[in-house]
């Protein structure tokens, strides 16, 4: 498992040299949200695709 420091170093290697501090903060935010979502899915389970479609169909209007 990668440490937080490893993840940040990996991110910095992937970003262009001219990125801003805000760019770095944004990418760190997105990585953290994805990691939290994956942990939650592992602990609470996932919602089947068909259920998601059914729930979203109530919000979608043609």
PDB file of N, CA, C and O in Angstrom:
ATOM      1  N   UNK A   1       0.847  -1.185   0.000  1.00  0.00           N
ATOM      2  CA  UNK A   1       0.000   0.000   0.000  1.00  0.00           C
ATOM      3  C   UNK A   1       0.886   1.240   0.000  1.00  0.00           C
ATOM      4  O   UNK A   1       1.851   1.336   0.759  1.00  0.00           O
ATOM      5  N   UNK A   2       0.543   2.166  -0.853  1.00  0.00           N
ATOM      6  CA  UNK A   2       1.312   3.402  -0.944  1.00  0.00           C
ATOM      7  C   UNK A   2       1.012   4.317   0.234  1.00  0.00           C
ATOM      8  O   UNK A   2      -0.116   4.387   0.722  1.00  0.00           O
ATOM      9  N   UNK A   3       2.033   5.005   0.670  1.00  0.00           N
ATOM     10  CA  UNK A   3       1.829   6.005   1.713  1.00  0.00           C
ATOM     11  C   UNK A   3       1.336   7.290   1.045  1.00  0.00           C
ATOM     12  O   UNK A   3       1.398   7.432  -0.176  1.00  0.00           O
ATOM     13  N   UNK A   4       0.855   8.206   1.854  1.00  0.00           N
ATOM     14  CA  UNK A   4       0.395   9.496   1.317  1.00  0.00           C
ATOM     15  C   UNK A   4       1.544  10.201   0.601  1.00  0.00           C
ATOM     16  O   UNK A   4       1.348  10.821  -0.444  1.00  0.00           O
ATOM     17  N   UNK A   5       2.722  10.104   1.163  1.00  0.00           N
ATOM     18  CA  UNK A   5       3.891  10.742   0.564  1.00  0.00           C
ATOM     19  C   UNK A   5       4.189  10.135  -0.813  1.00  0.00           C
ATOM     20  O   UNK A   5       4.522  10.859  -1.752  1.00  0.00           O
ATOM     21  N   UNK A   6       4.071   8.818  -0.930  1.00  0.00           N
ATOM     22  CA  UNK A   6       4.281   8.155  -2.216  1.00  0.00           C
ATOM     23  C   UNK A   6       3.267   8.631  -3.251  1.00  0.00           C
ATOM     24  O   UNK A   6       3.612   8.873  -4.408  1.00  0.00           O
ATOM     25  N   UNK A   7       2.012   8.761  -2.822  1.00  0.00           N
ATOM     26  CA  UNK A   7       0.963   9.217  -3.745  1.00  0.00           C
ATOM     27  C   UNK A   7       1.229  10.641  -4.227  1.00  0.00           C
ATOM     28  O   UNK A   7       1.041  10.944  -5.405  1.00  0.00           O
ATOM     29  N   UNK A   8       1.664  11.509  -3.325  1.00  0.00           N
ATOM     30  CA  UNK A   8       1.951  12.898  -3.703  1.00  0.00           C
ATOM     31  C   UNK A   8       3.133  12.945  -4.667  1.00  0.00           C
ATOM     32  O   UNK A   8       3.101  13.679  -5.655  1.00  0.00           O
ATOM     33  N   UNK A   9       4.168  12.170  -4.384  1.00  0.00           N
ATOM     34  CA  UNK A   9       5.329  12.149  -5.275  1.00  0.00           C
ATOM     35  C   UNK A   9       4.939  11.644  -6.661  1.00  0.00           C
ATOM     36  O   UNK A   9       5.396  12.181  -7.670  1.00  0.00           O
ATOM     37  N   UNK A  10       4.105  10.625  -6.710  1.00  0.00           N
ATOM     38  CA  UNK A  10       3.638  10.098  -7.983  1.00  0.00           C
ATOM     39  C   UNK A  10       2.822  11.141  -8.745  1.00  0.00           C
ATOM     40  O   UNK A  10       2.976  11.305  -9.956  1.00  0.00           O
ATOM     41  N   UNK A  11       1.957  11.837  -8.023  1.00  0.00           N
ATOM     42  CA  UNK A  11       1.156  12.892  -8.644  1.00  0.00           C
ATOM     43  C   UNK A  11       2.050  13.981  -9.225  1.00  0.00           C
ATOM     44  O   UNK A  11       1.850  14.406 -10.363  1.00  0.00           O
ATOM     45  N   UNK A  12       3.025  14.429  -8.460  1.00  0.00           N
ATOM     46  CA  UNK A  12       3.911  15.500  -8.919  1.00  0.00           C
ATOM     47  C   UNK A  12       4.691  15.099 -10.162  1.00  0.00           C
ATOM     48  O   UNK A  12       4.979  15.946 -11.008  1.00  0.00           O
ATOM     49  N   UNK A  13       5.032  13.832 -10.285  1.00  0.00           N
ATOM     50  CA  UNK A  13       5.741  13.354 -11.475  1.00  0.00           C
ATOM     51  C   UNK A  13       4.843  13.387 -12.709  1.00  0.00           C
ATOM     52  O   UNK A  13       5.320  13.595 -13.825  1.00  0.00           O
ATOM     53  N   UNK A  14       3.536  13.181 -12.503  1.00  0.00           N
ATOM     54  CA  UNK A  14       2.592  13.140 -13.631  1.00  0.00           C
ATOM     55  C   UNK A  14       2.141  14.518 -14.088  1.00  0.00           C
ATOM     56  O   UNK A  14       1.778  14.690 -15.252  1.00  0.00           O
ATOM     57  N   UNK A  15       2.157  15.500 -13.197  1.00  0.00           N
ATOM     58  CA  UNK A  15       1.682  16.836 -13.554  1.00  0.00           C
ATOM     59  C   UNK A  15       2.733  17.587 -14.376  1.00  0.00           C
ATOM     60  O   UNK A  15       3.932  17.351 -14.226  1.00  0.00           O
ATOM     61  N   UNK A  16       2.277  18.485 -15.237  1.00  0.00           N
ATOM     62  CA  UNK A  16       3.238  19.267 -16.029  1.00  0.00           C
ATOM     63  C   UNK A  16       4.035  20.229 -15.139  1.00  0.00           C
ATOM     64  O   UNK A  16       3.600  20.598 -14.049  1.00  0.00           O
ATOM     65  N   UNK A  17       5.194  20.616 -15.627  1.00  0.00           N
ATOM     66  CA  UNK A  17       6.069  21.506 -14.858  1.00  0.00           C
ATOM     67  C   UNK A  17       5.449  22.876 -14.593  1.00  0.00           C
ATOM     68  O   UNK A  17       5.802  23.542 -13.620  1.00  0.00           O
ATOM     69  N   UNK A  18       4.544  23.289 -15.440  1.00  0.00           N
ATOM     70  CA  UNK A  18       3.963  24.631 -15.286  1.00  0.00           C
ATOM     71  C   UNK A  18       2.644  24.618 -14.500  1.00  0.00           C
ATOM     72  O   UNK A  18       1.888  25.588 -14.562  1.00  0.00           O
ATOM     73  N   UNK A  19       2.358  23.540 -13.766  1.00  0.00           N
ATOM     74  CA  UNK A  19       1.113  23.500 -12.995  1.00  0.00           C
ATOM     75  C   UNK A  19       1.209  24.446 -11.802  1.00  0.00           C
ATOM     76  O   UNK A  19       2.297  24.790 -11.340  1.00  0.00           O
ATOM     77  N   UNK A  20       0.064  24.846 -11.329  1.00  0.00           N
ATOM     78  CA  UNK A  20       0.001  25.781 -10.206  1.00  0.00           C
ATOM     79  C   UNK A  20      -0.246  25.020  -8.898  1.00  0.00           C
ATOM     80  O   UNK A  20      -0.555  23.829  -8.902  1.00  0.00           O
ATOM     81  N   UNK A  21      -0.103  25.730  -7.799  1.00  0.00           N
ATOM     82  CA  UNK A  21      -0.424  25.139  -6.489  1.00  0.00           C
ATOM     83  C   UNK A  21      -1.896  24.718  -6.467  1.00  0.00           C
ATOM     84  O   UNK A  21      -2.244  23.682  -5.900  1.00  0.00           O
ATOM     85  N   UNK A  22      -2.747  25.524  -7.081  1.00  0.00           N
ATOM     86  CA  UNK A  22      -4.176  25.195  -7.128  1.00  0.00           C
ATOM     87  C   UNK A  22      -4.411  23.905  -7.900  1.00  0.00           C
ATOM     88  O   UNK A  22      -5.266  23.105  -7.520  1.00  0.00           O
ATOM     89  N   UNK A  23      -3.657  23.691  -8.989  1.00  0.00           N
ATOM     90  CA  UNK A  23      -3.773  22.449  -9.753  1.00  0.00           C
ATOM     91  C   UNK A  23      -3.427  21.250  -8.873  1.00  0.00           C
ATOM     92  O   UNK A  23      -4.121  20.234  -8.891  1.00  0.00           O
ATOM     93  N   UNK A  24      -2.356  21.378  -8.111  1.00  0.00           N
ATOM     94  CA  UNK A  24      -1.919  20.299  -7.227  1.00  0.00           C
ATOM     95  C   UNK A  24      -2.970  20.039  -6.156  1.00  0.00           C
ATOM     96  O   UNK A  24      -3.301  18.888  -5.872  1.00  0.00           O
ATOM     97  N   UNK A  25      -3.492  21.104  -5.566  1.00  0.00           N
ATOM     98  CA  UNK A  25      -4.524  20.955  -4.537  1.00  0.00           C
ATOM     99  C   UNK A  25      -5.756  20.263  -5.095  1.00  0.00           C
ATOM    100  O   UNK A  25      -6.333  19.395  -4.440  1.00  0.00           O
ATOM    101  N   UNK A  26      -6.162  20.641  -6.303  1.00  0.00           N
ATOM    102  CA  UNK A  26      -7.333  20.035  -6.925  1.00  0.00           C
ATOM    103  C   UNK A  26      -7.123  18.532  -7.125  1.00  0.00           C
ATOM    104  O   UNK A  26      -7.994  17.729  -6.791  1.00  0.00           O
ATOM    105  N   UNK A  27      -5.980  18.166  -7.664  1.00  0.00           N
ATOM    106  CA  UNK A  27      -5.714  16.756  -7.917  1.00  0.00           C
ATOM    107  C   UNK A  27      -5.637  15.961  -6.613  1.00  0.00           C
ATOM    108  O   UNK A  27      -6.101  14.822  -6.555  1.00  0.00           O
ATOM    109  N   UNK A  28      -5.066  16.543  -5.589  1.00  0.00           N
ATOM    110  CA  UNK A  28      -5.030  15.871  -4.286  1.00  0.00           C
ATOM    111  C   UNK A  28      -6.443  15.679  -3.744  1.00  0.00           C
ATOM    112  O   UNK A  28      -6.757  14.635  -3.171  1.00  0.00           O
ATOM    113  N   UNK A  29      -7.288  16.681  -3.926  1.00  0.00           N
ATOM    114  CA  UNK A  29      -8.689  16.601  -3.494  1.00  0.00           C
ATOM    115  C   UNK A  29      -9.406  15.465  -4.221  1.00  0.00           C
ATOM    116  O   UNK A  29     -10.124  14.681  -3.600  1.00  0.00           O
ATOM    117  N   UNK A  30      -9.212  15.378  -5.524  1.00  0.00           N
ATOM    118  CA  UNK A  30      -9.873  14.341  -6.314  1.00  0.00           C
ATOM    119  C   UNK A  30      -9.387  12.959  -5.894  1.00  0.00           C
ATOM    120  O   UNK A  30     -10.190  12.038  -5.741  1.00  0.00           O
ATOM    121  N   UNK A  31      -8.082  12.807  -5.706  1.00  0.00           N
ATOM    122  CA  UNK A  31      -7.531  11.520  -5.272  1.00  0.00           C
ATOM    123  C   UNK A  31      -8.131  11.113  -3.929  1.00  0.00           C
ATOM    124  O   UNK A  31      -8.502   9.955  -3.738  1.00  0.00           O
ATOM    125  N   UNK A  32      -8.226  12.059  -3.002  1.00  0.00           N
ATOM    126  CA  UNK A  32      -8.782  11.758  -1.682  1.00  0.00           C
ATOM    127  C   UNK A  32     -10.249  11.341  -1.787  1.00  0.00           C
ATOM    128  O   UNK A  32     -10.667  10.389  -1.127  1.00  0.00           O
ATOM    129  N   UNK A  33     -11.029  12.036  -2.605  1.00  0.00           N
ATOM    130  CA  UNK A  33     -12.440  11.682  -2.778  1.00  0.00           C
ATOM    131  C   UNK A  33     -12.588  10.284  -3.376  1.00  0.00           C
ATOM    132  O   UNK A  33     -13.445   9.511  -2.947  1.00  0.00           O
ATOM    133  N   UNK A  34     -11.762   9.963  -4.354  1.00  0.00           N
ATOM    134  CA  UNK A  34     -11.821   8.629  -4.971  1.00  0.00           C
ATOM    135  C   UNK A  34     -11.463   7.569  -3.945  1.00  0.00           C
ATOM    136  O   UNK A  34     -12.147   6.551  -3.841  1.00  0.00           O
ATOM    137  N   UNK A  35     -10.404   7.793  -3.188  1.00  0.00           N
ATOM    138  CA  UNK A  35      -9.992   6.816  -2.174  1.00  0.00           C
ATOM    139  C   UNK A  35     -11.088   6.607  -1.118  1.00  0.00           C
ATOM    140  O   UNK A  35     -11.347   5.476  -0.707  1.00  0.00           O
ATOM    141  N   UNK A  36     -11.724   7.691  -0.686  1.00  0.00           N
ATOM    142  CA  UNK A  36     -12.819   7.567   0.281  1.00  0.00           C
ATOM    143  C   UNK A  36     -13.980   6.774  -0.307  1.00  0.00           C
ATOM    144  O   UNK A  36     -14.582   5.945   0.376  1.00  0.00           O
ATOM    145  N   UNK A  37     -14.292   7.031  -1.572  1.00  0.00           N
ATOM    146  CA  UNK A  37     -15.377   6.310  -2.236  1.00  0.00           C
ATOM    147  C   UNK A  37     -15.083   4.828  -2.371  1.00  0.00           C
ATOM    148  O   UNK A  37     -15.970   3.995  -2.179  1.00  0.00           O
ATOM    149  N   UNK A  38     -13.836   4.494  -2.701  1.00  0.00           N
ATOM    150  CA  UNK A  38     -13.462   3.089  -2.817  1.00  0.00           C
ATOM    151  C   UNK A  38     -13.529   2.383  -1.464  1.00  0.00           C
ATOM    152  O   UNK A  38     -13.976   1.240  -1.374  1.00  0.00           O
ATOM    153  N   UNK A  39     -13.082   3.069  -0.418  1.00  0.00           N
ATOM    154  CA  UNK A  39     -13.154   2.486   0.927  1.00  0.00           C
ATOM    155  C   UNK A  39     -14.606   2.284   1.342  1.00  0.00           C
ATOM    156  O   UNK A  39     -14.954   1.260   1.929  1.00  0.00           O
ATOM    157  N   UNK A  40     -15.442   3.257   1.036  1.00  0.00           N
ATOM    158  CA  UNK A  40     -16.857   3.141   1.403  1.00  0.00           C
ATOM    159  C   UNK A  40     -17.525   2.004   0.637  1.00  0.00           C
ATOM    160  O   UNK A  40     -18.322   1.255   1.202  1.00  0.00           O
ATOM    161  N   UNK A  41     -17.205   1.877  -0.638  1.00  0.00           N
ATOM    162  CA  UNK A  41     -17.779   0.790  -1.433  1.00  0.00           C
ATOM    163  C   UNK A  41     -17.344  -0.566  -0.891  1.00  0.00           C
ATOM    164  O   UNK A  41     -18.126  -1.517  -0.874  1.00  0.00           O
ATOM    165  N   UNK A  42     -16.092  -0.646  -0.450  1.00  0.00           N
ATOM    166  CA  UNK A  42     -15.594  -1.910   0.092  1.00  0.00           C
ATOM    167  C   UNK A  42     -16.269  -2.253   1.422  1.00  0.00           C
ATOM    168  O   UNK A  42     -16.538  -3.421   1.701  1.00  0.00           O
ATOM    169  N   UNK A  43     -16.540  -1.239   2.235  1.00  0.00           N
ATOM    170  CA  UNK A  43     -17.114  -1.516   3.556  1.00  0.00           C
ATOM    171  C   UNK A  43     -18.642  -1.604   3.533  1.00  0.00           C
ATOM    172  O   UNK A  43     -19.218  -2.404   4.270  1.00  0.00           O
ATOM    173  N   UNK A  44     -19.299  -0.805   2.712  1.00  0.00           N
ATOM    174  CA  UNK A  44     -20.762  -0.756   2.710  1.00  0.00           C
ATOM    175  C   UNK A  44     -21.387  -1.470   1.526  1.00  0.00           C
ATOM    176  O   UNK A  44     -22.598  -1.689   1.503  1.00  0.00           O
ATOM    177  N   UNK A  45     -20.585  -1.832   0.551  1.00  0.00           N
ATOM    178  CA  UNK A  45     -21.109  -2.473  -0.647  1.00  0.00           C
ATOM    179  C   UNK A  45     -21.375  -1.454  -1.746  1.00  0.00           C
ATOM    180  O   UNK A  45     -21.358  -0.242  -1.530  1.00  0.00           O
ATOM    181  N   UNK A  46     -21.615  -1.986  -2.904  1.00  0.00           N
ATOM    182  CA  UNK A  46     -21.856  -1.148  -4.079  1.00  0.00           C
ATOM    183  C   UNK A  46     -23.323  -1.225  -4.478  1.00  0.00           C
ATOM    184  O   UNK A  46     -24.031  -2.155  -4.093  1.00  0.00           O
ATOM    185  N   UNK A  47     -23.767  -0.253  -5.241  1.00  0.00           N
ATOM    186  CA  UNK A  47     -25.133  -0.248  -5.754  1.00  0.00           C
ATOM    187  C   UNK A  47     -25.095  -0.839  -7.164  1.00  0.00           C
ATOM    188  O   UNK A  47     -24.314  -0.380  -7.997  1.00  0.00           O
ATOM    189  N   UNK A  48     -25.918  -1.840  -7.446  1.00  0.00           N
ATOM    190  CA  UNK A  48     -25.944  -2.430  -8.793  1.00  0.00           C
ATOM    191  C   UNK A  48     -26.320  -1.394  -9.853  1.00  0.00           C
ATOM    192  O   UNK A  48     -27.079  -0.462  -9.589  1.00  0.00           O
ATOM    193  N   UNK A  49     -25.778  -1.574 -11.046  1.00  0.00           N
ATOM    194  CA  UNK A  49     -25.983  -0.628 -12.136  1.00  0.00           C
ATOM    195  C   UNK A  49     -27.474  -0.404 -12.427  1.00  0.00           C
ATOM    196  O   UNK A  49     -27.909   0.729 -12.633  1.00  0.00           O
ATOM    197  N   UNK A  50     -28.231  -1.468 -12.441  1.00  0.00           N
ATOM    198  CA  UNK A  50     -29.662  -1.355 -12.724  1.00  0.00           C
ATOM    199  C   UNK A  50     -30.387  -0.500 -11.693  1.00  0.00           C
ATOM    200  O   UNK A  50     -31.300   0.250 -12.037  1.00  0.00           O
ATOM    201  N   UNK A  51     -29.991  -0.609 -10.448  1.00  0.00           N
ATOM    202  CA  UNK A  51     -30.593   0.204  -9.385  1.00  0.00           C
ATOM    203  C   UNK A  51     -30.257   1.671  -9.584  1.00  0.00           C
ATOM    204  O   UNK A  51     -31.108   2.540  -9.397  1.00  0.00           O
ATOM    205  N   UNK A  52     -29.023   1.945  -9.962  1.00  0.00           N
ATOM    206  CA  UNK A  52     -28.608   3.331 -10.217  1.00  0.00           C
ATOM    207  C   UNK A  52     -29.426   3.908 -11.369  1.00  0.00           C
ATOM    208  O   UNK A  52     -29.922   5.031 -11.282  1.00  0.00           O
ATOM    209  N   UNK A  53     -29.566   3.135 -12.448  1.00  0.00           N
ATOM    210  CA  UNK A  53     -30.363   3.613 -13.592  1.00  0.00           C
ATOM    211  C   UNK A  53     -31.797   3.910 -13.173  1.00  0.00           C
ATOM    212  O   UNK A  53     -32.376   4.917 -13.580  1.00  0.00           O
ATOM    213  N   UNK A  54     -32.364   3.027 -12.359  1.00  0.00           N
ATOM    214  CA  UNK A  54     -33.736   3.206 -11.904  1.00  0.00           C
ATOM    215  C   UNK A  54     -33.867   4.481 -11.068  1.00  0.00           C
ATOM    216  O   UNK A  54     -34.808   5.252 -11.252  1.00  0.00           O
ATOM    217  N   UNK A  55     -32.935   4.699 -10.162  1.00  0.00           N
ATOM    218  CA  UNK A  55     -32.977   5.890  -9.313  1.00  0.00           C
ATOM    219  C   UNK A  55     -32.793   7.164 -10.140  1.00  0.00           C
ATOM    220  O   UNK A  55     -33.480   8.161  -9.916  1.00  0.00           O
ATOM    221  N   UNK A  56     -31.869   7.124 -11.090  1.00  0.00           N
ATOM    222  CA  UNK A  56     -31.612   8.318 -11.899  1.00  0.00           C
ATOM    223  C   UNK A  56     -32.751   8.620 -12.869  1.00  0.00           C
ATOM    224  O   UNK A  56     -32.970   9.776 -13.232  1.00  0.00           O
ATOM    225  N   UNK A  57     -33.474   7.585 -13.289  1.00  0.00           N
ATOM    226  CA  UNK A  57     -34.557   7.813 -14.244  1.00  0.00           C
ATOM    227  C   UNK A  57     -35.629   8.732 -13.669  1.00  0.00           C
ATOM    228  O   UNK A  57     -36.356   9.381 -14.421  1.00  0.00           O
ATOM    229  N   UNK A  58     -35.732   8.793 -12.339  1.00  0.00           N
ATOM    230  CA  UNK A  58     -36.697   9.698 -11.715  1.00  0.00           C
ATOM    231  C   UNK A  58     -36.293  11.161 -11.892  1.00  0.00           C
ATOM    232  O   UNK A  58     -37.135  12.057 -11.836  1.00  0.00           O
ATOM    233  N   UNK A  59     -34.986  11.396 -12.107  1.00  0.00           N
ATOM    234  CA  UNK A  59     -34.475  12.763 -12.221  1.00  0.00           C
ATOM    235  C   UNK A  59     -34.335  13.226 -13.663  1.00  0.00           C
ATOM    236  O   UNK A  59     -34.297  14.425 -13.941  1.00  0.00           O
ATOM    237  N   UNK A  60     -34.258  12.265 -14.578  1.00  0.00           N
ATOM    238  CA  UNK A  60     -34.029  12.597 -15.977  1.00  0.00           C
ATOM    239  C   UNK A  60     -35.349  12.850 -16.669  1.00  0.00           C
ATOM    240  O   UNK A  60     -36.271  12.038 -16.584  1.00  0.00           O
ATOM    241  N   UNK A  61     -35.441  13.977 -17.353  1.00  0.00           N
ATOM    242  CA  UNK A  61     -36.647  14.279 -18.143  1.00  0.00           C
ATOM    243  C   UNK A  61     -36.246  14.380 -19.587  1.00  0.00           C
ATOM    244  O   UNK A  61     -35.168  14.877 -19.913  1.00  0.00           O
ATOM    245  N   UNK A  62     -37.105  13.914 -20.443  1.00  0.00           N
ATOM    246  CA  UNK A  62     -36.822  13.953 -21.887  1.00  0.00           C
ATOM    247  C   UNK A  62     -37.200  15.249 -22.508  1.00  0.00           C
ATOM    248  O   UNK A  62     -37.023  15.431 -23.713  1.00  0.00           O
TER     249      UNK A  62
END
